[in-house]
């Protein structure tokens, strides 16, 4: 007979109980609110008992829910401990360090990181997990990724977050593009209205980034440009360099292309659009991988667009 309870159920109950409801729990688990509500309803139907009851605007645990929460915390902690122990058993083999960058396939920091690991931690082998590019935080929580570089907000307490650098979205253009030749030292930026008239090549940006762009365009009463999604950074840059459209990307992701003269950059609007990039890893992976050491060497993502920050915080 198969078990009714799964690990995802334990994490679900713990998140709802600690966050006070499905909305905040959904953000913590990187799921939609409807998915959280559906999973909870499915679990309660399987168990044949209510786990939560609504009290004003919050969900409160029933007696059954309290019992399951206690068990969830105990079992998840024990599972983490066992995983650590298993990683220490036997001869230490070459350990993969699975990493991904949110939305981008640009890894300018990788050559120096590989060289440093070969010298200081020869048992660790970095591997890029391209399939996690679109949803790296969810991949971290599933255990299919060890380290992610993201600009999204991280809330799950099982994840450790370290700020890497403050960056800025930049408009990338072919050197001969009219917006590149029009901008001068007196106005080295592209307006929202000008961007709205272009074909915009974009990576698979997270929803929060899309909403920030929409808000900035709406604030300046500018139209939304025609957006063409291009999942590979080098292809995106190539299309822009050929004059087929423009791009809107973080400065660090295209620093090497700018240095080679393939494209030029212009600030997006007079005030710019800033963002912070973070290194995120699973707390329970620290016992088997030198993640703090790796994060320290990622300062600036292998570029120097701004002064990198070494600020570590709990998710």
N, C-alpha and C positions, 0 to 999 in steps of 0.2 A: 504494500500500500504506500503510495507516494505521500510525502509530507505536505500539509496545507501551507505551512509557513516557509517563506523563502527569505534570503538575506535582504532583498529589496523591501519586503514587508516590514522587517525590523527597522530598517533605516527610515521607512516612511512613517511609522508610528512615532519613532523618536523625533523626527523632524517636526511633525504636526504638534506633538506635545510641547516641544521646546520653543517653537515659534508661535504657538497659540492659534494656529489656523492654517488652512490650505494655501492661502495666498503667499505668505512668507515662507511656508514650507516648500512651495513650488520653486521660489527663487533660490532657496538653499540647495534643492535637489536638481536644479537646472531642468525642470519639467514645466509644462503648462499647468495652470490651476485646474483645468478640466481633467488632465491626466491624473493629478493627485487625488481629486475627488473620486474619479472612476476607480482608481486602484484601492482607495479606502473602502468604497462601497462593495467592491469585489471581495476584499478581504473579510469584511464583516459578514457578507453573505456566505462565504466559505466556512467561517467559524460559527455562524449562527448566533452571533451576539454583537451588541453595539459596543464599540470601543470608545466613542466620544458622544457627548451630548452638547448642544449649543447653549451657552450661557451668555446672554447679551450678544456681543459681537465676537466672542471667542469660543473655541471648542474646548470643552473640559473633559478630562478622562472619566470614564465610568470605572467601576471597581474592576471589571474585566480588563479595561484599557490600562489601568494602573499596574495590574499584574503582568500584562504583556510588555509594558514599558520597562519594568524592572528586569524582566527576562531579556529583553532586547539589549539593554545596556550591558548586562552581564555577558551575554553571548558575543556581542560585537567586540567587547574588550578582550575576551578570551580568544576569539578568532585572530585578532591582531597580534596577540602575544604568541600564539602558535605559529603564525606566519613568520614572525621574527626568528623564532627558534629553528624552524625548518631551514631558513636561509643560512643559519650558522652551522648546520649539520654537514659533515663531510668536507671534502676539499673544496676550497673556494674556486669555483670555475669562473670563466669570463662572463661577467654579468652585463646584460644589455641595459642601457639607459635610454629608454624610449621617450622621445621628445617631439613636440610640435609647436608651431607658432600659429596663433589664432588668425585665420583669414588669409595668411600669406605663405608662400612657398619660398621665401627669401631667407637664407641662412648665412649671412656674411660672417658670423662669429664662429662657424663650425670648424674651419681649418685650424685656427689657433686653439680651439677647445680640444680637438682631437690630439693635437701635439702635446698639450698640457696633460691630458689624461694618460697618454702613452708613457709619459715620464713619471707622473706622480701616482697614478692609479691604473696600472696596466691591466688590471682585472676588469675594468669597466669599458664597455664599447658603446658609444652613442649610436642610436638608430633613429632615423626620422620616420615618424608615423604620419604619412600624408593623409590617410583616411580620417585622422583626428583633427585636421585643420579647421573644419567647420564648427565642431563642438568639442574643443579640447577639455573643458571642465567636466563635461559628462564622461569623457573617456578616462579622466583621472579617477572619477568616482567609481567607474566600472573596473578599474584596475588594469586597463589596457594601455595606460600611459603613465610615465613617471614624472615628467616635467613639462609644463606648458608655459609659454610666453604669451600673455594676454593683455588686453586693455579693458576687458569686461569686469564688472563688479563681482567679487568673490565673497560668498557668505558662509559656505559650509565649514563647520568647525573641524572637519577631518583634513582640511587643506591648509597649508602654510603659505603665506603670501609675502613676497619681498619686492618692494618698489625698485625698478631698475633705472628708469630715466623718465624725465618729462620731455614729451615730444610734441609735434604739431602736425595736423593734416596739411598736406601741401598739394597744390595743383601741379601736375606734371604735363609738359607740353613738348612737342617737337620744336627744335630751335627755330624753325622757320614759321611756326604757327603765328597767326595774327595777334593772338593774345600775348605771345612771348615778345614780339617786336613792339607791341603797343605799350607795354608796361615800361616805365622809366624809374629812375632812382627816386623821383618825386611820388610815384605811385606804383610800387613794386608788388601789386597784388591783383587778383582777379575778383571781380565783384560777383555776388550771388546771381544777379541778372545775367551777366556774361556767361557764367557757368550753365545757367538754365537753358541757354541757346545752343549748347554743345551736346555731342554724343559723349556720354561719360562711361568709360570702361572702369568697372568696379570688381573687387574681389567679393567673395561671399561674406560680406560684413555682417556682424551680429546685429540683432534687431535694435539694440540701444544706439549703435552708430547710425543706422538708417534714420531713426527717430530724431537724433541730434541734427542731422543734415536737413531733414524736413522742417524742423523748428527754425533753423537758421534761414532757410529759404523763405519760409512763411513770414518770418519777422521782417524780411526785406522785400516782401511781396514779389518774390521771384518765382518763376515756374520751375517745376521739377524737370531736370534734364532727362533725355532719353538714356536709360541705363542699360548697358550690356554687361552681363556678368562674365568675368574671365577668371577662372579659378587658379591659373598659373601666373605668378608674378612676372616671369620673364616674357611670357606671351603678351601680357597686358602692356608691359613697357615697350615691346616691339611694335604693337599696334599704335601706341601713342607716337613713338619715334617715326613711324611711317606716315604720320599725319592723318590717321583715320578718326581721331577723336582725342579726348583728354582723359586724364586720370585724377583721382583724389585719394591719396595714400599717405601713410606716415613718412616722414622724412627719412628715418633710418632704413626703411625697406628699399629705398632706391638710391641711397648715397653713392654706391659704387657706379651705378649707371650715370649719375650726374657727373661724377669725377671723370668718367670716360668721354663725356660730351655727347652722349646719346640723346639725352633729354635735358630740358631746363625746368626749373621749379619756380612757382610763384605762390605767394601766400594766398590763402583762401579768405577773402574779405580783409578789410583794413585791420580788424582786431585779431584775425586768425582763429583757429579752432584747435585748442590744446587738448592733449590727452596724456595719461600716464600709463606706462607699460610695466607689467609685473611678471615676475617669475613665480609660478605656483607649483607646489608639489604635495603629494600625499604625506601626511604626518607619519604614517606607519612605514614609509619607504626609507626614512632617514637611517634606519638600522642597517640596511644593506647597500646603500649607495651614498657616495660623498656629495649629497645634494647641496649642502651649505657651501662647500668648496666650489662646486660647479657654478652656483648662482653668483658667488663673489667674482668669478672670472667672466661672467656675462655682462658686467657693468657696461652700459652703453650699447649692448647688442652688437659689439664689434665695430661700432661707428662712433663718431664724436659730434652728433648734432647738437647736444646740450650736455651739461655736466651731469653725469649719472649719479643717482642717489643710492645709497646703501641703507635702506630703511626696511626693517623686517617687522611684520605685524602678524597678528593672528587673524585668520579669516573670520 
